[in-house]
Amino acid sequence: MSDAKSDGTSTPGNGPDGQGNGVNGAAANGNGVNPEKDLGAANLPGMRGDHGEEIRVQRGMFGANNGGDTSGYGGLVRSIRLPGAATRPYGGWFDEVADELEGALEEQGLVPENAIEKTVVDRGELTFHIEREYLVAVAQTLRDDPALRFELCTGVSGVHYLGDKGRELHAVYHLRSITHNRLIRLEVSAPDADPHIPSLVSVYPTNDWHERETYDFFGLVFDGHPALTRIMMPDDWQGFPQRKDYPLGGIPVEYKGAQIPAPDQRRSYS
């Protein structure tokens, strides 16, 4: 991320070519420009203007829709967007990695366009969105190809996008090349109705417990995992606590003589 100066210029960031996008000078000087329309607005990491893919419109601070708004921002309306596909050139070593990956897949008789749904460059990170049936092949290629050598997967994280219809559940992997000192991301999606993704334990054994945790909290089923059981919640727990549609529940809390209602029973400000 670039460091914006008071005159609207910026110092080099940590992008692949060593250059940051900087903050639009007009917005930085506060002359009335809407920062949501400024794609370089460093102080608004969630804003994408009119770019990217809109998955829902959020009302209120947290987007709750099954109870009263308790944030005091019930009138806030935001467009929630995911970054769209990037176009060439990506910049710096990003193009080299993309070329090497596509070439290595072709050598295996695979069509890169079938395996890679889209390539995203956003906030200085390179992300390959992979079709789930090709995940293991792509991960093994990234690990073994001499020009790539992403030897380390630091884990998998789950994400639940209720508004991303047909692909509500996402699994995100961070891969690091110790050989080339590079970091990329893989992202795979699955629908709520079929939450299955191939396990990567056979390629990256350290993903064992990470996949169990993602299953435990999000309900993503990692096919081929050697022992996919809950790791944090009790074995007989119903539901997956980090999904966006999981009920808040809770119990009243006594605090200095006052009783604070459970989250699902608090009053609305609107």
MIRODREN-630616 format. One line per field, with one value per residue (C-alpha): residue in one letter; x, y, z. Coordinates in nm, 3 decimals. Each point is the difference from the previous one (the first is absolute). Example, Ala and Ser with C-alpha at 12.3 -4.5 7.8 and 13.67 -1.06 7.14 Angstrom:
// residues 2
resn c(A  S)
px c(1.230  0.137)
py c(-0.450  0.344)
pz c(0.780  -0.066)
***
This chain:
// residues 270
resn c(M  S  D  A  K  S  D  G  T  S  T  P  G  N  G  P  D  G  Q  G  N  G  V  N  G  A  A  A  N  G  N  G  V  N  P  E  K  D  L  G  A  A  N  L  P  G  M  R  G  D  H  G  E  E  I  R  V  Q  R  G  M  F  G  A  N  N  G  G  D  T  S  G  Y  G  G  L  V  R  S  I  R  L  P  G  A  A  T  R  P  Y  G  G  W  F  D  E  V  A  D  E  L  E  G  A  L  E  E  Q  G  L  V  P  E  N  A  I  E  K  T  V  V  D  R  G  E  L  T  F  H  I  E  R  E  Y  L  V  A  V  A  Q  T  L  R  D  D  P  A  L  R  F  E  L  C  T  G  V  S  G  V  H  Y  L  G  D  K  G  R  E  L  H  A  V  Y  H  L  R  S  I  T  H  N  R  L  I  R  L  E  V  S  A  P  D  A  D  P  H  I  P  S  L  V  S  V  Y  P  T  N  D  W  H  E  R  E  T  Y  D  F  F  G  L  V  F  D  G  H  P  A  L  T  R  I  M  M  P  D  D  W  Q  G  F  P  Q  R  K  D  Y  P  L  G  G  I  P  V  E  Y  K  G  A  Q  I  P  A  P  D  Q  R  R  S  Y  S)
px c(0.000  0.131  0.058  -0.196  0.162  -0.188  0.059  -0.173  0.317  0.104  0.308  0.070  -0.213  0.056  -0.158  0.176  0.183  0.080  -0.250  -0.312  -0.317  -0.004  -0.302  -0.174  0.127  -0.344  -0.141  0.305  -0.038  -0.362  -0.164  -0.327  0.091  -0.186  0.276  -0.215  0.052  0.377  0.147  0.325  -0.162  0.237  -0.224  -0.298  0.121  -0.349  -0.104  0.026  -0.209  -0.199  0.262  0.001  -0.294  -0.289  -0.130  -0.242  -0.108  0.062  -0.216  0.127  0.349  0.007  -0.277  -0.216  -0.343  -0.148  -0.036  0.019  0.300  0.199  0.290  -0.166  0.075  -0.331  -0.009  0.339  -0.023  0.305  0.069  0.202  0.226  0.260  0.298  -0.040  0.240  0.323  0.132  0.353  0.258  -0.039  0.334  0.337  0.036  -0.378  0.011  0.292  -0.188  -0.320  0.190  0.191  -0.317  -0.194  0.290  0.045  -0.371  0.012  0.294  -0.228  -0.270  -0.220  -0.164  0.095  -0.329  -0.189  0.205  0.041  -0.334  0.157  0.317  -0.034  0.257  -0.129  0.183  0.338  -0.104  -0.027  -0.292  -0.087  -0.366  0.005  -0.282  -0.026  0.047  0.343  0.116  0.231  0.163  0.060  0.139  0.236  0.120  0.065  0.197  0.207  0.072  0.360  -0.100  -0.277  0.104  -0.275  0.116  -0.203  -0.374  -0.061  -0.356  -0.354  -0.260  -0.374  -0.223  -0.379  -0.154  -0.375  -0.058  0.237  -0.271  0.115  0.345  -0.076  0.289  0.359  0.328  0.310  0.356  0.322  0.298  0.357  0.303  0.302  0.220  -0.118  -0.128  -0.350  -0.351  -0.321  -0.354  -0.232  -0.374  -0.261  -0.376  -0.285  -0.377  -0.179  -0.189  0.320  0.276  0.269  0.359  0.293  0.241  0.357  0.148  0.158  0.188  0.048  -0.023  0.002  -0.348  -0.139  -0.120  -0.074  -0.250  -0.157  -0.044  -0.152  -0.239  -0.085  -0.089  -0.127  -0.119  0.232  0.052  0.354  -0.028  0.296  0.101  0.139  -0.219  -0.242  -0.148  -0.072  0.304  -0.139  -0.372  -0.145  -0.055  -0.377  -0.023  -0.276  0.088  0.312  0.060  0.184  -0.258  -0.177  -0.344  0.093  -0.233  0.164  -0.165  0.175  -0.107  -0.069  0.307  0.005  0.232  0.017  -0.360  -0.132  -0.114  0.114  -0.238  0.131  0.100  -0.313  -0.224  0.150  -0.212  0.030  0.109  -0.200)
py c(0.000  0.343  0.276  0.306  0.338  0.321  0.126  -0.301  -0.177  -0.339  -0.193  -0.334  -0.284  -0.371  -0.105  -0.249  0.277  0.197  0.273  0.084  0.143  0.293  0.202  0.232  0.348  0.159  -0.250  0.026  0.376  -0.037  0.215  -0.192  -0.297  -0.315  -0.238  -0.302  0.097  0.026  -0.346  0.110  0.108  -0.160  0.077  -0.192  -0.356  -0.138  0.249  -0.076  0.278  -0.135  -0.263  -0.369  -0.234  0.108  -0.284  0.192  0.336  0.032  0.212  0.103  -0.038  -0.381  -0.095  -0.182  -0.083  -0.237  0.248  0.364  0.211  0.076  0.182  0.340  -0.004  -0.138  0.249  -0.101  -0.163  -0.158  -0.204  -0.312  -0.097  -0.264  0.094  -0.084  -0.179  0.184  0.059  -0.041  0.112  -0.070  0.159  -0.122  -0.370  -0.055  -0.051  -0.241  -0.218  0.006  -0.095  -0.280  -0.142  0.005  -0.158  -0.274  -0.085  -0.024  -0.241  -0.226  0.009  0.239  0.310  0.295  0.180  -0.301  -0.016  0.372  0.174  0.346  0.174  0.292  0.264  0.201  0.201  -0.131  -0.367  -0.258  -0.242  -0.290  -0.103  -0.374  -0.233  -0.245  -0.316  0.129  0.118  -0.292  0.003  0.376  -0.015  -0.284  0.188  0.312  -0.207  -0.213  0.210  0.134  0.344  0.027  -0.194  0.105  -0.246  0.129  0.035  0.200  -0.125  0.034  0.252  -0.021  0.286  0.007  0.243  -0.032  0.221  -0.189  -0.230  -0.342  0.043  0.113  -0.185  0.094  -0.160  0.220  -0.140  0.199  -0.156  0.114  -0.072  -0.016  -0.051  0.315  0.199  0.043  -0.020  -0.075  -0.102  -0.269  0.034  -0.269  0.028  -0.244  0.042  -0.040  -0.290  -0.188  0.115  -0.239  0.095  -0.242  -0.028  0.125  -0.209  -0.233  0.299  0.213  -0.228  0.296  0.089  -0.288  0.198  0.313  -0.192  -0.146  0.348  0.135  -0.296  0.052  0.370  0.024  -0.348  -0.035  -0.372  -0.079  -0.320  -0.231  0.140  -0.285  0.079  0.288  0.058  0.308  0.151  0.285  -0.059  -0.311  -0.294  0.022  0.376  0.100  0.245  0.194  0.306  0.229  -0.011  0.330  -0.160  -0.165  0.134  0.237  -0.151  0.072  0.056  0.317  0.142  0.167  0.301  0.239  -0.056  0.035  -0.291  0.007  -0.201  -0.275  0.123  -0.137  0.181  0.349  0.293  0.182  0.362  0.042)
pz c(0.000  -0.085  0.253  -0.109  0.056  0.071  -0.356  -0.150  -0.112  0.129  0.089  -0.170  0.130  0.022  -0.329  -0.225  -0.186  0.315  -0.085  0.198  -0.155  0.240  0.107  -0.243  0.079  -0.004  0.245  0.226  0.015  0.103  -0.268  -0.001  -0.223  0.106  0.122  -0.095  -0.363  0.049  -0.054  0.164  0.326  0.248  0.297  -0.139  -0.058  -0.064  -0.269  -0.373  -0.155  -0.294  -0.083  0.086  0.044  0.219  0.215  0.221  0.136  0.374  0.227  0.342  0.139  0.003  -0.242  0.257  -0.140  0.254  0.284  0.096  -0.088  0.315  -0.164  -0.031  -0.374  -0.124  -0.286  -0.142  -0.344  -0.164  -0.311  0.090  -0.288  -0.072  -0.219  -0.368  -0.230  -0.078  -0.351  -0.126  0.076  0.371  0.084  0.124  0.076  -0.003  -0.378  0.032  0.251  -0.208  -0.319  0.171  0.158  -0.325  -0.188  0.262  -0.012  -0.379  0.026  0.206  -0.268  0.198  -0.143  0.223  -0.069  0.138  0.318  0.072  0.029  0.020  0.112  0.239  0.090  0.292  0.269  -0.103  0.012  -0.277  0.031  -0.228  0.021  -0.068  -0.103  0.286  -0.208  -0.108  0.342  0.081  -0.345  0.015  0.355  -0.087  -0.307  0.205  0.251  -0.237  -0.309  0.029  -0.126  0.259  0.312  0.241  0.261  0.294  0.050  0.317  0.037  -0.130  0.112  -0.053  -0.111  -0.023  -0.249  0.034  -0.303  -0.231  -0.134  -0.113  0.156  0.353  0.163  -0.082  0.104  -0.018  0.000  0.046  -0.177  0.056  -0.211  0.225  -0.306  -0.180  0.300  -0.142  0.143  -0.192  0.085  -0.134  0.042  -0.059  0.034  0.058  0.037  0.333  -0.153  -0.090  0.241  -0.124  -0.084  -0.056  0.292  -0.051  0.281  -0.257  -0.148  0.312  0.308  0.240  -0.124  0.208  0.302  -0.203  -0.212  0.313  0.146  -0.322  -0.007  0.367  -0.036  -0.359  -0.094  -0.300  -0.060  -0.114  -0.199  0.051  0.339  0.215  0.306  -0.053  0.345  0.208  0.166  0.215  0.052  0.172  -0.233  0.038  -0.063  -0.240  -0.277  -0.094  0.220  -0.244  -0.275  -0.051  0.048  0.330  0.274  0.247  0.303  0.327  0.360  0.203  0.177  0.342  0.011  0.296  0.090  -0.357  -0.213  -0.364  -0.224  -0.225  -0.351  -0.166  0.249  0.000  -0.106  -0.329  -0.037  -0.317)
***
